[in-house]
């Protein structure tokens, strides 16, 4: 140690040791920042994944319930179509059917258009063909055996329909 402070070599060693320690601490701080970023990204992924899983589970549950109650709605509509001489009974049954439709609509259920629509195999199943001169053009639904439904724009239950096949000759069509 000289009269003017520490030896310059010791000072240089101390400065070097401090610089190395600063580098170590900066690396540790950078590693900590990267770890926090990865953890935040993992958490965002986790939140998104669990939200997707919850949505999928809710949707599957809703679809299951809808499939289970559709036969009840079918029976109510058949009873309504059967008719009744008791006007009060018929009105109560109509009110019940309206409530069922409203509840199912609130759950995302929508009927597939029936008679008069063009046949679309994505939402309908042809269970028969009707041939006649007075039937609309080929591929038109002429009767609906069982209504079909969409849930959130995807088929839940295919409509069972009778498809028309006209016998009149039209340009571009052949009849057999």
C-alpha distance (Angstrom), angle and dihedral (degrees) to the residues before:
residue distance angle dihedral
X1 . . .
X2 3.78 . .
X3 3.79 130.1 .
X4 3.83 91.1 -96.1
X5 3.82 99.2 51.9
X6 3.80 136.3 -78.5
X7 3.72 122.6 -5.2
X8 3.87 110.5 -87.5
X9 3.81 90.4 -124.2
X10 3.80 91.4 55.6
X11 3.79 89.8 46.2
X12 3.83 90.2 51.8
X13 3.84 90.7 49.1
X14 3.82 91.2 48.5
X15 3.80 91.2 48.3
X16 3.82 90.1 48.3
X17 3.83 91.1 49.7
X18 3.82 90.2 49.3
X19 3.82 91.4 48.5
X20 3.83 90.9 50.6
X21 3.81 90.5 48.2
X22 3.81 90.7 49.3
X23 3.83 89.5 51.0
X24 3.82 90.8 49.9
X25 3.80 91.6 49.3
X26 3.83 92.5 46.9
X27 3.84 90.0 50.5
X28 3.80 90.2 48.7
X29 3.81 90.5 48.4
X30 3.84 91.1 49.0
X31 3.81 90.4 48.3
X32 3.81 89.3 50.4
X33 3.82 91.3 49.9
X34 3.81 91.1 49.4
X35 3.79 91.1 47.7
X36 3.84 90.6 50.9
X37 3.83 90.5 48.9
X38 3.81 91.2 50.0
X39 3.79 90.5 46.8
X40 3.82 91.3 49.5
X41 3.82 90.6 48.4
X42 3.81 90.9 47.7
X43 3.80 89.8 50.1
X44 3.83 91.9 50.0
X45 3.81 88.9 50.0
X46 3.78 90.5 47.7
X47 3.83 92.2 50.3
X48 3.82 91.5 47.9
X49 3.80 92.5 46.5
X50 3.81 94.0 48.2
X51 3.82 90.7 46.6
X52 3.82 89.1 51.8
X53 3.80 91.6 47.5
X54 3.82 91.2 48.7
X55 3.82 91.0 48.7
X56 3.80 91.0 48.4
X57 3.81 91.7 48.3
X58 3.82 92.5 48.0
X59 3.79 91.0 47.5
X60 3.81 92.6 48.7
X61 3.80 90.5 47.4
X62 3.80 91.8 49.0
X63 3.80 91.5 48.2
X64 3.81 90.2 49.7
X65 3.80 92.4 51.3
X66 3.80 91.8 45.8
X67 3.80 91.7 51.5
X68 3.80 89.7 49.3
X69 3.83 95.0 51.3
X70 3.82 99.0 40.9
X71 3.83 92.0 83.5
X72 3.82 88.4 55.3
X73 3.80 90.2 52.9
X74 3.82 89.8 46.8
X75 3.81 90.6 53.3
X76 3.81 92.2 47.9
X77 3.81 91.1 50.5
X78 3.82 91.3 47.4
X79 3.81 89.9 50.7
X80 3.80 89.4 49.8
X81 3.82 91.7 48.9
X82 3.80 90.1 49.0
X83 3.77 89.3 65.3
X84 3.76 131.1 -143.9
X85 3.77 135.6 -135.5
X86 3.82 88.7 -140.5
X87 3.82 103.6 87.8
X88 3.81 94.6 -168.6
X89 3.80 91.2 52.2
X90 3.80 91.1 48.7
X91 3.82 92.0 50.1
X92 3.81 91.8 49.6
X93 3.79 90.3 49.1
X94 3.82 90.9 49.6
X95 3.81 89.7 51.0
X96 3.81 90.8 50.8
X97 3.82 91.6 49.8
X98 3.83 90.6 49.0
X99 3.82 90.6 51.5
X100 3.81 91.0 48.6
X101 3.81 90.8 51.0
X102 3.81 92.0 48.7
X103 3.82 93.2 48.5
X104 3.80 92.8 47.2
X105 3.80 91.0 46.6
X106 3.81 89.3 52.8
X107 3.82 87.2 55.0
X108 3.82 90.1 56.0
X109 3.81 99.4 -95.8
X110 3.80 117.8 144.8
X111 3.81 127.4 176.6
X112 3.79 120.6 -118.5
X113 3.83 109.6 -119.7
X114 3.80 109.9 -101.8
X115 3.82 135.6 -170.1
X116 3.80 113.7 28.5
X117 3.81 95.9 22.6
X118 3.81 123.2 113.5
X119 3.80 116.1 -99.9
X120 3.81 113.3 -99.1
X121 3.80 115.0 -179.6
X122 3.81 91.8 -155.5
X123 3.82 90.5 70.3
X124 3.81 104.1 17.2
X125 3.77 139.2 54.2
X126 3.81 117.4 -150.6
X127 3.79 108.8 -136.4
X128 3.78 95.0 172.2
X129 3.81 147.7 0.4
X130 3.78 127.6 -127.3
X131 3.79 119.3 -156.0
X132 3.80 123.0 -165.6
X133 3.77 140.7 127.1
X134 3.81 92.2 -115.4
X135 3.84 94.7 51.0
X136 3.81 116.4 107.2
X137 3.81 121.1 -106.1
X138 3.78 121.0 -53.8
X139 3.78 114.8 -71.6
X140 3.82 97.5 28.4
X141 3.80 117.8 132.1
X142 3.82 108.3 -116.7
X143 3.82 99.2 173.9
X144 3.78 137.4 14.0
X145 3.78 117.2 -144.1
X146 3.82 96.6 178.9
X147 3.81 124.7 6.5
X148 3.77 118.9 -117.9
X149 3.78 126.5 -140.6
X150 3.79 138.6 -155.3
X151 3.78 123.3 -148.3
X152 3.79 113.7 -157.9
X153 3.82 88.8 -17.3
X154 3.82 93.6 -54.6
X155 3.81 122.9 106.8
X156 3.79 112.2 -96.1
X157 3.78 97.5 170.8
X158 3.80 125.0 5.1
X159 3.78 116.7 -125.5
X160 3.81 113.5 -117.5
X161 3.79 106.9 -137.3
X162 3.80 146.5 168.3
X163 3.79 111.5 -124.9
X164 3.79 121.8 -147.1
X165 3.76 123.8 -127.0
X166 3.78 112.9 -172.4
X167 3.82 119.3 -146.9
X168 3.81 97.3 -150.3
X169 3.76 115.0 106.7
X170 3.81 112.7 -115.5
X171 3.80 129.4 -177.8
X172 3.80 109.6 -89.5
X173 3.83 92.8 16.2
X174 3.72 130.4 92.2
X175 3.74 125.3 -160.8
X176 3.75 124.3 -148.4
